[in-house]
């Protein structure tokens, strides 16, 4: 009797989940770089289009993409996963599949800039209203609920200041209101946090980040229960075309094989880097989820099994932040994160540039903050580079 992959350890799922070999018996998963598929007969085509097993067209599904989806679903503890072309396409589909004209959305106010654009600029064109709340405060979520509230959206930890939301409490509020909770789990990764197990209905990822983790391709994913995923997303994915390239799916599959190893090493490095940053005289504040001085340290300990690889810190002014960035010799200045290479950025002028200043200040994002994604370099080298750049700040 074959083993149930759901009984495997996380690391085994990452390497062997969803494995489906062709008749050639390849070790590395096959890349099916094809737009469409042939049928043995007209009747076979009819059966396939009627919902029978098999593939029809790359926009609807692909064998390589299907392996990626099954593997990530196993790692997340989800019934089903659907891959998309980018993380933002995943967020867009996750929300539009749940919302209709006249509906209301509640979202944590600390969100990536493109997510805020979808909520503040795009969805209102189709009659969807939104309210932003302090995502760390369950009472704020409860007070924001309206009779027409249909979805909640949260990033936890949030970009860029790493605030953490009590997912279980917010899920209870959403469900009591008849709404679905969507959690962007990018910063935590499926290794350090399981939002579905905490009560979330939908999890979204930018697979561009840690899942690829090596700066190569874009990708996204939406995960949840099969019934909800089918009702909310089957048609929109089929007909609007945010399909993941099979080549990108293959690259992301290879990324999943080493995800557990990479993010745990990155987290170890991030602990050492955050300690060095916190000890420097020019740093006014530091945020890293597993530090005891994190504002939600108790919640982090209960909700996450690791702190991830992103550190944020405040140098007091834009000028100091830029001096720090310009003095780095190993760490790259880049707005990406989750990569094998360490990267740092100034959120106020990059990732959150489009956010109105008043809203940036409302989440505490002053111009002195730097966000650093800690990579796989030697921790000693990273600490030396960061410390030297802080001296110059």
N, C-alpha and C positions, 0 to 999 in steps of 0.2 A: 504493500500500500504506500503510495507516494506521500511524502511529508507535506503538511500544510505550510506554505511559506509564511503565513501569519504567525507561526510558532518559532520562526527563525529569529536570531539576534539581529539587531539593527545593521550591523556590519555585513551580515550574510545577505540580508535583503538588498543592501546597496550594491552588492556584486552580482547576485543571481536572481533577484526579483524580476518576474515577467519574462525570463529568458525563453526565447522561442527560436530554435535553430532551423535553418533551411535543410534540405536533404544533403547538403555538402558537409554538415557537421562542423561549421566554423566555430572557433572559440570566441573571437570578438564578434559581437552582434553584427548581422548583415545590414548593409545600408541599401534600402530600396529607394533609389533615386528615380522615381517614376511619377508622372502626373496622373496616369489612369491605368486601368486594368482591363484585361480581356476576359471573355466569358466563353464557356464551352458550347453554349447554345443560346438561342433567343429566350428559351424558357429559363435558363440559368440567370440571364440578365434580369428577367422579370422577377425572379425570386429574390435576387440580391437587392433590387430596388424596393421590393415589398418589405424589406427588413430582415432578410435571411442573412446568414453568416457570410463574411467575406468583405472585400474592399471594392469601392466603386470609383473614387476620385480622390486625389490628394487632399482637396479641400475638406472632404468628409472624414478622411482617415487614411492611415498608412501603416504598414507593418512595423517599420522602425519607430514611428511615433507612438504606436500602441504599446510597444515594449517599454518605452520611456514612461508613458502614462501609468502603466501597471506597476512599474518599479517604484515610482514616486508615491503612488497611492499606498503601496505596502509600507513604505517608510513613514508616511504621514499617519497611517491608521485610518485611511479613508476608503469608502466603498468604491469610489470612482475618481478618476482624474481626467481632465481635458486640457491638452497643451495648446498654447497660443503663441503668436509670433514674437511677443515681448511682454514684459511685466505690465506695462501700461495697457496693452490690449486685454490682459487678464483682468485688471481692475475695471476697465470699461465694460467688458462683457459681464463681469460679476455683478455690477450695479444695474446695468440696463436690463439684464435678464430678470431682475427682481422688481423693477420699478415701472410704473405706468404714469401717464399724465394725470395729475391730481394727487399723486402720492407725495409723501414727505420722508426725507432721509435725515438721520442724525449721525454726525461724524465727529470724531475726535479732532480738536482744532490743530493739533500738531500732526501735519501730514506733509508728505512730499509735494513739491510745487505742482507737478502735473496732475496729481490726484485732486488737489484743490481746484485746479482749472476745470476739470471734469465736473466737479460738484458745483462750483460757483458760476461757471460760464456756459458749460455745455448742457447739463441736465435741465437748467431753467428754460432753455429754448424749447423743451418738450414738455413743459408743465410740471416739472418736479422741483419742489422746494426743499431747502436744507437748513439745518441748524447746526452750528459748531458748538461743542462743549469741551470743558476740561475733562479729558478722557480718564484721568485718575480718580475722578469723583463720581461714584455711583449715583448720588443724589442729582447731579447735573444731568445725567442721562435720563433719569426718571422724570425730572421736571421738563425736559425737552420733548417728551412724547406727546403726540397729537393723535386724534382719532384716525388720521390717515397715514400714520407712520408705518412704513413697510420694511425699512432696512436700517441697520446700524453699520457703520464702518469705522474700524480702528486699526492703527499701526501700533504694535507693541512688541519690543521697544520701538519708540517713535523716532522718526527722522526729523531733526538731527540731534536733539538733546536727550534722547534715550529715556523718555518717561515711559513708565510701565502701567498698563491698564489691568485692573482686576477682571480678567476675561470671564470668569465664572459668574460674578455678580452682574456684569453688564449683559451677559447672555440671559440670565433670569429676567432682567428688566425687559429686554427685547422680546422674549417669548411671551411674557405676560401681556405685552402690547400687541401681540400678533405679528411681530416683525422678525426678520432674520438678521443674524449677526455675521458680518463678513470681517475676517481678520487678515491683515497683511502681516505675514510671519517672516518677512525677508530677513530682518536683523537677527532673529533668534535661530532661524533655520529649523528644519524638521528634527535636527539632532538635539537641540536645547529646549524646544517647546512644542507642545501638541495642542493647538487651540481646539480641535474637534473634541478631544477628550475632556477639555475644560468647559465645553458647552457651546462653542461656536458652531454655526451651520455651514459656513463656507470659509475656506482658507485660500489665499492667493499668494503667488510667488512671482517675483522677477527671477527667473532661472538664470538670467544674465549674470547675477551676482554670484553667490557662493556655489550654486549648483554647477555652473560652468567653472567659475573660480580661476580662470586663466586667461581672461581678456579676449575671448575668441568670438563668441556668437551671442545673439539676442535670443531670448525665449521667455515664456511665461507659463503659468499653470493655475488652474482652478480645481479645487478638490472639495468633495463633500459626499453626502448620501446619494445613492443612485437615483432615487425617486425625485428628489429636489433637483439634482443636476440635470436629469432628463427633462423635467417640466420647465425649468428655467432657462436652460442653455442649449439643448439639442438643436433647436431650430435656428437660433441666432448664430451659433457656431457654423452650422451647415450653410446658411444662406448669406451671411455677411462677410465671410472669408478671412477671419483672423488666424489662418492656419499656420502652424509651425512647420518650417522647412524640414524634410526628412534628414537632410544633412545636419542641420542644427540639432535635431532630436538625437542623432547618433553621437554628436559631440557631447551633448548634455548627459547622455547615458554613460559615457566614459567618465564624465565629471562625477556622477553619482557614485561610481565605484570607489572614489577616494574622498568623498565628501566628509565622512565621519573622521577620517584621519586628519584631513586638512583643517576643518573648523576647530577640532580639539587642540591642535597645535597652535592655530591662530589665537585661540582663547588663552592658552598658556602665555603666549607672547604678549597679548593685550594686557594681562594682569601685570606683568613686569613693566610694560611701557606706562600703564596708568599709574603705577606706584612711583615711577620716576617723574612723571609729569606732576603728580600731586605734591611731590617733595620740593619742586622748584619754586624759588621765591617769586618769580614773575607770574605764576599761575594763580588766578583769583578763584577758580572753581574747576572741578573735574567731575565728569560723569562717566561711570562704567557700571553696568548693571550688577555685577557681583561684588562690588566694593561695599563695605559696611556703611560708608557715608552716602550711598545712593539714596535719594529721597523715598524710594519705595523698596528699600533693602529687604524688608520682611516679606513683601509680596514676591519679590524676585526669588527668594529662597524657596517659597512654596510653589511657584508657578514655572520656574525655569530650572534646568539642570546644569546650566553654564551661562556665562556672561556674554558670549559671542565675541566678535572681533573688532567692534567699533567703540572708540573712545572719543568723548567730546570734552573740550576744555576752553576756558575763558581767559584771554590775555588782556582784557580790559579795553581794547580799542582796535579799530580796523588796521591802523598803522602797525601796531604790535603784531597782530595776526599775520599781516602780509610780510613783515620782516621775518617772522618765524618761517613761513612757507618758503620764502626766497632763500633762506639759509640752509634748507635741507639739502643733503647731498645723496642720500640713499633713498629716502621716501620721495615718491613722485607727487607732484601737484596734479590731482585728477579728481573729478566729481564721481567716479565710479567707486564701488566698494565690494568687499567679499573676494577680492582677487588674491592670488599668490603673492603679488607685489604689494607692499605697503603704499598707501595713498593718503593724502590729506587735502582738504579743501576748505574754503571759506564760504559757509552756507549762505550768508547774507548776500553775497554777490554771485553765487552760482546756483546751487540746487533750489534755494528759496528766494531767488532774486525777484520773482514775479509776485511774491506774497506782499501785500501792503505793509508798510512799516508798522502801523498800529497793530496789525495782527501778528507780525514777528515779535513785537515787544510783548504782546499778550501771552505768548508762549515762552518768553524769557530769552528769545534769540536776539541778543544785542550783537553789535558788530565785532566784538572781541572774540567770539566763539570760533573755534576750529573743530572740524570733524575729521578724525583719523581712522582709516580702515587698516588694521594691523595685519600684515601678511605673514609669509613663511620664512622670511630672512632670519638670521641668527638674532636672538633676543639681545645679546650684548651689543651687536652692531646697531640695532634699532634704538636702544637706550642711548648709546653714544651720539647717534645722529640727532635724535630728538632733543637731548640735553644741550648739545652744541647749538642747535637752532633756537632753543629757548633762551640761551645766554645772549643771542643776537637780537631777540625780540624787543 
